[in-house]
Structure formats: C-alpha cells, structure tokens
Amino acid sequence: MPNSKTYLLLWILAPISVYATFGPEDSGDYLSNTTVTPSQQQVMQDAIYIKQALAYKNYQAVAPLIHPTRGVRFSMYAYVDLKSDKVFSRAQFTQYLKASKIKFTWGQQDGTGDLYITPLPAYLTAWVDASKYQATAPTINQFQGFGNSLNNLTDIYKNHDFVEFYHPGSDKYSGMDWRAIRLVFADYKGKPYLVAIVSDQWTI
C-alpha cells in the first residue's frame, strides 16, 4: 500500500489536463490506517481534486468528473431526498455555471424553514463552501461529522464509495459550527465518477 508521499506523487504525475493542482495538498495520512482498493485510491484522488477545484471556485473543472449518465445530485443536509434534491447532468452543470442568473430552490434551511433559492455558482460558493476544508484530512467511507439530521447516504448509495471532508468547527461555538461535505462516486466503464455532493452541518 503506498504511503501518503507516494500517493501525492501519483497525483502530481496524473495528466495535467485533468489533475491540475489548485492549492495545498491535504490528503494527510488517510491511507495509513485504512485498507483501500486501487479503485478507492482513484476515488480519493478524484475527490481531492474536486474539493480543491470547488475551493478555488474553478467549478468548470468539476464537469469532466460528473457521472456521464447519472449526473450529480446536490443535498443541502445529510438526508438525501430523492424527490426534491437537484440533479444536474454534466451538460446542465456546465450550462448553469454560465447562466448564473438562473436560480434554483435547493431546499429548506434548518431552523427557519426558509427556502434556499440561489444560482448554482452561488450555491457552490456559499453553501458547499469547500474552502473550509483546506487543512482537513479526508476519510473514505467513514463519517466524521454527526448531527441531528438523518443521514441516509449509505442507504441511498449502497455499494458506493464516498469521501468526506470535515471542518470541526470553532472553540467559540464549542464545535457546533462544524460542517462536512461528502463526495459520492459510482463506477462507469471502469472509472469512478461523481454522483452526489452531500453537505452536512449541525441542525436543530
């Protein structure tokens, strides 16, 4: 099993057209205590790339890794709602990044019940907010954040790999301002692709 330095080298040597480095590598030692398959290593590599692209607002760079037939789902909280979550194909994702005045209803905000209505780029910037996870070591198929919201990810996405990026919150709020994003992948013709971006945080 490669160590984190070997893994980082493999990532750097990946085709530059797809795996450009957006910022500090944060893979940490996620491989050191976890047994992963070669496929899961690829999932982790892709997840880190996607998170970095989101953190640096290079949203278009995510499009090639969206599942070709299933598209990508966006869940505001840990509960994946098959009826109301927004799902965009790769083409739609690209289109709505450019048509930034088109607004979507993403769901209800916890606490107030107000509808969260905003364009796709604003949702990625303000709600997904991947910049929070720059110093966080990701985990594969393991949850770090737990709140009151029902987490049904492993029920909806059985036999799927997911990578979680976790922000532990601040001392000021006793960690209750923690956040997490989970990137879920599915195989297509022997290669993993992104099928969901699930956000999570403390809920009432």
Summary of the structure (lengths in Angstrom):
residues: 204
radius of gyration: 16.3
end to end distance: 41.5
largest distance: 47.4
contacts: 609
relative contact order: 0.18
helix: 29%
strand: 24%
